[in-house]
Structure formats: C-alpha cells, structure tokens
Amino acid sequence: AAVLKLPVVFICENNLYGEWTRQDRHQAIRDVADRAAAYGMPGRVTDGMDVLAVHETVAEAVERARRGEGPTLLEFKTYRYFDHVGAGDGTQARPSDELEEWRSRDPIPAFRRRLVQEGALTEAQADTIGREEEEAIEEGIRFAEASPWPGPELLLTDVYAEEG
C-alpha cells in the first residue's frame, strides 16, 4: 500500500489484550502503530475512548489518503469489558480495579456528559436520544432473531468486488 501510495486507512482497535494475556506480556513494543514505519507509512496512536479524538484522527488520515499521500496506520487504545469469548464479566484474567478504571472512561456516557456540559444537549434531550437508541437496538435484535438464516448461495456476497 505504501509503495503504491494507496488511499488506505488501516485501523487497529487495540483493547490491550490478546485473548487472556495483556499486550505487554506477549509484545515487546508498547504501540502497534510503531510498526507502520517498517512499512513506510505514518502510524498514530489515539485514545480510543475519546470520541472527538477518534473523529479527528480518522478525518486527518482520510484527508491524507485523499490527497494521494498513501496509507496510514491508526491505533486506537481502548478496552474490552467482557471476556474474549462468551458472556463472562471480564474479571477472569484481569484485575477488577483495571476494569473499573476503564469503565469510568466509557466513551458513551463521557461524550453524553460533555455534550450536556457544553450546552449542545439538555439532560432531557440526552435521555430521549438514549431511549430512542435503546429501542432501535432492541428492534434490530428482534429483526435478526426473526430473520431466516442465509442460504449458502449468499456465502460470497459482498466479499469480492463485482464488475458492473
């Protein structure tokens, strides 16, 4: 991608764990974005829990790609609250205080607080939006559960580019 200056933005959502193991126990580098230099492209690390920082970082990388300057690797440091698989509470292999610290930085309530504090939304408006989004999620779940399983003929749909 770098050799051809392709307009690509690679995104690494780094939740700091590989299955059950902390990143610092299986990887010598602290930031995955450091690897970008080896491929001849810029890499940038951003707080993945900060909605506006994520937006700004992506916008800059997309603009760089549109200017023909080639690919960028973006690493967003975030956190996985639950176990790697299943419905566990996330504390099996992680300290609960670590989990609590990251939950206190959850981007959804943090951004809501910011919008209310800055006067972009009232508490009532934020509550209404929250209820509407919960209803939309529930409707999506109902739709998915009521939908038939796709047939094998759809296996490759939207996997490869099609001419025409």
C-alpha positions as CSV (number, residue, x, y, z in Angstrom):
1,A,0.0,0.0,0.0
2,A,2.8,2.4,0.9
3,V,4.8,1.6,-2.3
4,L,1.8,2.4,-4.5
5,K,0.6,5.2,-2.2
6,L,-2.8,3.6,-2.0
7,P,-5.5,5.6,-0.3
8,V,-6.0,3.2,2.7
9,V,-6.5,3.8,6.4
10,F,-5.6,0.8,8.4
11,I,-7.2,0.8,11.9
12,C,-6.1,-1.3,14.8
13,E,-8.6,-1.3,17.7
14,N,-6.2,-2.2,20.5
15,N,-8.0,-3.5,23.5
16,L,-4.7,-4.2,25.3
17,Y,-5.3,-8.0,25.5
18,G,-4.8,-11.0,23.2
19,E,-7.5,-13.4,24.4
20,W,-6.5,-13.5,28.1
21,T,-3.0,-12.1,28.0
22,R,-2.0,-8.4,28.5
23,Q,-0.3,-6.9,25.5
24,D,2.9,-6.2,27.5
25,R,3.3,-9.9,28.2
26,H,3.4,-11.0,24.6
27,Q,4.6,-8.0,22.6
28,A,7.9,-6.1,23.0
29,I,6.6,-2.8,21.7
30,R,4.1,-0.6,23.5
31,D,2.4,0.8,20.5
32,V,1.3,-1.3,17.5
33,A,1.4,1.9,15.4
34,D,5.2,1.8,15.7
35,R,5.1,-0.9,13.2
36,A,3.9,1.5,10.5
37,A,7.4,2.9,10.0
38,A,8.7,-0.5,8.8
39,Y,6.1,-0.4,6.1
40,G,6.9,3.1,5.0
41,M,3.8,4.8,6.3
42,P,2.9,7.0,9.2
43,G,1.4,5.5,12.4
44,R,-0.6,7.3,15.0
45,V,-1.8,6.3,18.5
46,T,-5.1,7.8,19.7
47,D,-7.2,7.4,22.8
48,G,-9.9,5.1,21.5
49,M,-12.2,6.1,24.4
50,D,-12.3,9.8,23.3
51,V,-15.0,10.2,20.6
52,L,-13.7,13.5,19.3
53,A,-10.1,12.4,19.2
54,V,-11.0,9.4,17.2
55,H,-13.0,11.5,14.8
56,E,-10.2,14.0,14.3
57,T,-7.6,11.3,13.9
58,V,-9.6,9.4,11.2
59,A,-10.5,12.7,9.4
60,E,-6.8,13.6,9.2
61,A,-5.9,10.1,7.8
62,V,-8.7,10.1,5.3
63,E,-7.7,13.6,4.1
64,R,-4.1,12.4,3.8
65,A,-5.3,9.4,1.7
66,R,-7.5,11.7,-0.5
67,R,-4.5,14.0,-1.2
68,G,-2.7,10.9,-2.6
69,E,-0.2,10.7,0.2
70,G,-0.7,7.0,0.8
71,P,-1.8,4.8,3.7
72,T,-1.8,5.5,7.4
73,L,-2.0,3.0,10.3
74,L,-4.2,4.3,13.2
75,E,-4.1,2.6,16.6
76,F,-6.9,3.3,18.9
77,K,-6.2,2.3,22.6
78,T,-9.5,1.1,24.0
79,Y,-10.6,-1.7,26.3
80,R,-12.7,-4.9,26.1
81,Y,-15.0,-5.0,29.1
82,F,-16.0,-8.7,28.8
83,D,-14.2,-12.0,28.3
84,H,-12.7,-12.8,25.0
85,V,-15.5,-15.3,24.3
86,G,-18.8,-15.9,25.9
87,A,-20.6,-13.8,28.4
88,G,-18.1,-13.6,31.2
89,D,-17.7,-10.4,33.2
90,G,-14.1,-9.8,32.1
91,T,-12.5,-10.4,35.5
92,Q,-11.3,-13.9,34.9
93,A,-7.9,-12.9,33.8
94,R,-7.9,-9.2,34.6
95,P,-7.9,-7.2,37.9
96,S,-11.3,-5.8,38.7
97,D,-9.8,-2.4,39.5
98,E,-8.4,-2.2,36.0
99,L,-11.8,-3.0,34.6
100,E,-13.4,-0.3,36.8
101,E,-10.9,2.3,35.7
102,W,-11.6,1.7,32.1
103,R,-15.4,1.6,32.6
104,S,-15.1,5.0,34.2
105,R,-13.8,6.3,30.8
106,D,-16.6,4.6,28.7
107,P,-17.0,6.9,25.7
108,I,-20.8,6.8,25.5
109,P,-21.5,8.3,29.0
110,A,-18.4,10.5,28.8
111,F,-19.5,12.1,25.5
112,R,-23.0,12.5,26.7
113,R,-21.7,14.4,29.8
114,R,-19.6,16.5,27.5
115,L,-22.5,17.4,25.2
116,V,-24.6,18.4,28.2
117,Q,-21.8,20.4,29.9
118,E,-21.1,22.3,26.7
119,G,-24.8,23.0,26.2
120,A,-25.2,21.1,23.0
121,L,-27.9,18.9,24.6
122,T,-30.1,19.2,27.6
123,E,-30.4,16.2,30.0
124,A,-33.9,15.6,28.7
125,Q,-32.7,15.6,25.1
126,A,-29.9,13.2,26.0
127,D,-32.4,11.0,27.8
128,T,-34.6,10.9,24.7
129,I,-31.8,10.1,22.4
130,G,-30.7,7.3,24.8
131,R,-34.2,5.8,24.9
132,E,-34.5,6.0,21.1
133,E,-31.2,4.3,20.6
134,E,-32.1,1.5,23.0
135,E,-35.4,1.0,21.2
136,A,-33.5,0.9,17.8
137,I,-31.1,-1.7,19.2
138,E,-34.0,-3.9,20.6
139,E,-35.8,-3.6,17.2
140,G,-32.6,-4.7,15.4
141,I,-32.3,-7.7,17.8
142,R,-35.9,-8.7,17.2
143,F,-35.4,-8.4,13.4
144,A,-32.3,-10.5,13.5
145,E,-33.8,-13.2,15.6
146,A,-36.9,-13.4,13.4
147,S,-34.9,-13.5,10.1
148,P,-34.2,-16.7,8.4
149,W,-30.6,-18.0,8.2
150,P,-28.9,-17.0,4.9
151,G,-28.6,-19.8,2.3
152,P,-25.2,-21.0,1.0
153,E,-25.7,-19.1,-2.2
154,L,-25.1,-15.9,-0.3
155,L,-21.7,-17.0,1.1
156,L,-19.6,-14.8,-1.1
157,T,-22.0,-11.9,-1.4
158,D,-20.2,-8.6,-0.7
159,V,-16.9,-10.4,-0.2
160,Y,-15.3,-9.6,-3.6
161,A,-15.8,-6.6,-5.8
162,E,-18.1,-7.3,-8.7
163,E,-18.0,-5.7,-12.1
164,G,-20.9,-3.6,-13.3
